[in-house]
Amino acid sequence: MSDETSDETSDETSDETSDETSDETSDETSDETSEQPRDASRSESDEAGRTDRTAATEPADGQPEGAGALAESATRRQRSDGREGVIDVDGITHTYGDVTVLEDVSFTVPSGSVTALVGPNGSGKTTLLRIVSGLMRSTAGHVDIGVDVPRPIGYLPQDPNFRPVFTVRETLAFYADLIPHEVDVDAAIEEVGLTAAADRRVDALSGGMRRLLGIAQATLGDPPLVLLDEPTGDLDPRMTEYIFEVVEDLSGGGTAILLATHNLSGAERADDLLLIDRGSLVATGPPADVVAEAGADTLKEAFLALVSAEGELTVRTGREGSA
């Protein structure tokens, strides 16, 4: 499906070292769908978006204390529905000069759930995920993490870049060394079903397999919250289905998943939906509730009814949202 437009910086590289090249070949092989093993024992993996939590809490020069900070709390927040919130996003606003990209965005991601972030191109999805991950500071608002663990968040950007000459196992071992506790790399590989390709070089992986490798990175070290930016973009239906199954398995193990997607069929499988349009949330809640409240029969109909027809062609400037 479509990638975010230029006002959303989607080429983040996940803490890759400076000698890491981004021109990995996309040798998509015909075994993309035939080699999707369904390995049952899913456990831990990550690093396609390793963030420095200490740096993320320090205010930038001239920035008010707490603006866009990731504030650690000792206890998890409790939602009104009884589910524990792993992370609370409160009043996030972000501007580039006079262009408002996000405006007063607030939501909670419960543990053991999948929250789908859906919206048109240029609506602010990638920017929001980068702010939640700690890779960007917001202009206003804050993100409260409700867990105290060494690695609270794992992140998979839209276009993860890996060393093309590394194998799957070597890639994950490289990132595992950055985690302050022992990580079972082979379990991480099995988690996403890449055991049969563990010794294959990255530049010989299909596009779907590289996306699975990225998910494995995003879950290394068992972070309680995993952010996935378009994990099924441009993949065939069978691999897309498989990746959503992996996501559901992860949430079933207690991990909170926040994923941005244009795949409405996959979004319908989520526990909660965040529909964003031109930087603001226009609908939230279980997908079925969003559809019902929009007076629609399907999520696609609800999407078309709730999202502005101008889409990415309209750029809001200033606080008034004028074109």
N, C-alpha and C positions, 0 to 999 in steps of 0.2 A: 504493500500500500504506500501512500505518499509519505515522503520525509517532511519534516518541519521546514518552513521557508526561512529566508535569510535572517529574519529578525529573531530567530531562535538559533543560538549557536549549538549545533548538534555534533561538532567534530571533536568533542572532548576525548581525551585519551586516557583516562584511568590511571595516573601515576606511572606511566611507562617512563623508563629512563631515557636520557637525551639521545642515546645512540640507537634507539629503537626506531626502525623504519616504518612508515605508514603505507608503503607501496606494495603490500603483500598481494600476491597474485590471487586471482579469484578463480583458480582452476576448478570450477564446479564440475564434479564427476557425476556420472550417471547413477552412482550408488547412494545419492543423497536420500532417497526414500527407501531404497532396499536395505540400507545399513542402519536403519533406525532401531537399534536393539531396545527391547522393553525390559531392561534390567530392573529387578524389583526392589533391591535394597538401596533406597535413596537416603543420603545423609548430609555431608557438608561440602562447601566450596566457595571461593571468590577473590576478586581484585580488579575487575575492569573499571573500577571507579573508587580506588582506595583514597579516603580523604583524611586530612589531618584535623582531628577534632579539636586539638588545642588551638591551632591557628584559626579555626572557624569561629571560635568563641571570642577572639580578640577583636575589638572594634578597629576599623580602618581609620586612618588619619582623617579627622574632620567628620567622622560618622558618629552619631549618638550611640552610647552604650546600649547594646541589646538589639540594635536595628539589624535584622537579618541574622542574628546570632543563633547558634545551636545550643540552647540552654539545657544542660543535663539536670534531671530531677531524680530524686531517690526513689520515688514511687511512681507506678504507672497510673495514668489518669483513667478514671472509670467513665465509660460512656453511659448515656441514659438507658441503653438497651442491655446494660450489664457486661458488655464485652470490654476487656482492657484495651486502652489505647496505647499502642507502642509509640506513636508519635502524634503530636498535636501541632497543626499548622494554623497560625493565628494572624489574620490581617496582613498577609503578605502582599506587598505592592512593590513593583519594580518598574523603573523608567530608564530609557536611554535618551538623555537629553529631554526633549519635550514629547517624546513618544512613550505612552504608557503601555507596557507589555503585560503586566499583571496588576490587578486592582482589588485589594481587600479580599484576598482568597483565604478561606478558613475551612479546615476539615480535620477529621481524626481518622487514623488508620488503625483498626483493631488487630490484635494478634490473631494468628491462625485464619486470616481472611485474605481474599483477593479484592483489591479496589482498582477498577478500571478508569483511567483518565482518558476521556474521549473528547474530541473537538476537531474542527477543521484545521487545515494547514495554517500556520501563523497565529494560532490562538493562544500560545504561551505554554504548551505542554512541556517542551524540552527545557525551557527556562525555569519552569516550576520545579521539575525534577532536579535540575542542577542546584537550585537553591536549597531544596530539601536535603540533598546529598552533602551540602557544605562546600561545593565547588564554586559557588557564587554567593555574594552577599545581596540581600534584598535591600531596596531603598527604605522600606518600612516593614514592620511586622516581625514575627519571630517564629522559630520552630523549636518546640519542646520535645526532647527525647525522653521517654518515660522508662528507660532501662539503663542500668549502669553496667556495661560490659566493655571489654577492650575494643571490640569492633561492632558498633551498633547498627551500621548501615552498609550494605553492599550495593554496588551500582553497575549496571550495564548500559553504556551509551548506545546510540543508534549504530555507530560504525566503529566498533572496537578494533584497535590495531595491535596485532601480535607479531612477534618476531617470526618471519616466514620460515626460517630454517629450524626453529624449535619444533619438537614434537608436542603432541597434546600433553603428555605427562611432564615434559620439561617446562612447558609454559605454566602449568599449574604449580609445579614445584618452585618455579621462580617467584610467583606471587605468594605462595605459602610461606616462603622464607621471610616475608615482610610482616607476617602475623606473629604476635608475641606469645603464642602458644602452639603446641603441636597440632598439625593438621594432617589428616589421612587423605593424601592426594588420590590414591586409588579409589577410595570411597567416593570422592568428589567426581571422579570420572564415571563411576558406576551410577552415581546419582542422576546424571543426565543421559545415560545410555551410550557412552562413547568408549566402553571397554574394548571393543573390537578395533577401534581406531586409536588406541592409546599411544602407539609408537609411530603414528603417521605424522609427517610434517604438516605444519599449519598451511603451507602453500599448496598442499595436495588435498586439503579438505574442501568439501562442497560448502556452499554458502550456508546451508542449514546446519551443518556440523560446526562451522565456525560460530554460529549463533549459540549453539549448545555449549561450546567451549566458553563463550562469554557468560552464559548463565552459570556454569560451573564456577567461574571466577567470582561472580557476584554472590555466591553462597559460601565461598571458602571461609572457614572460621565461624560458621553458624551465626551470622548477624541476624538479629530478630526482625529487621526490616530490610527487604530487598526491593530496589528500584529497577525497573526494566523499561527502557525507552525503545518502543517499537520492536519487540523481540521477534515478531513474525513478519516484518516488512519485506516484501518482495519474495516471499517463500511460497512454495506450492501448497495446495490444500492439505496434503497428507502430512507434510512436515509442520505446517501451521497447527493442525490438530494435535500432533505429538507434543509440540512445545506447550500448548495450553494444558495438556495432560501433566507435563512436568511441573508446570506452575501450580496446578491443583494439588499435586502430590506434596509440593513444598509447603503450601498453606495447610494441608492436612497434618503436617508435622509440627505446626505451631508458628511457622514463619508468616509474618505480615508481608504481603506483596502489593506494591503500588506499581501498576504498569500503564504506560501510555500506548494506545493502540488506535488504529483506524479500522480494525477488524471488528465489526459490530456483532458478528456471530460469537466471537470469543468474548467480547465485552458482556454479552448477555449471560455468560456463565459465571461472571463475577458476583461476589457477595454485595458489593456496593459499586455505584457508578458516580463519577464526577464528570458532568458535561460542562466543558468550558468553551466560551465563545468570546473572542476579542479580549481575552485577559480576565474575564469574570466568570464565576460559576453561575450557570443559568438553571441547573437542575442537579440534585444530589439524592442519593438513596438507592435502595435495591432496584435493579433494572426494571422489574415488573412494575414497581411503584412509579418510576419515572415515565414509563409508557402510559400507564393509566392516568396520571396527572396531566399528561399532554393530550389526553383524549385520543390517543392513537392505538393502532392494533399491533404495531411492531416497533422495535427500537429504531429502525431506519426511519419510519414515519415520524416518530417522536424527535429524532435528530433533526430532520428537515423542518419540522414545525418550530423547534426551539432555537435553531441556529440562524443567524442573520444571513440573508441571501447574498450580501456583498462578500462574505467570507474574507479571504486574505486580501482582496482588492481594496478593502477599507483599512486605513491606518489611523488610529486615534492619536490625537496630540493633546498634551496637557491633561489636566484633571477633568475637563469637561467632556472629553471623548469626542470632540468635533473632528471632522475629516480634514 
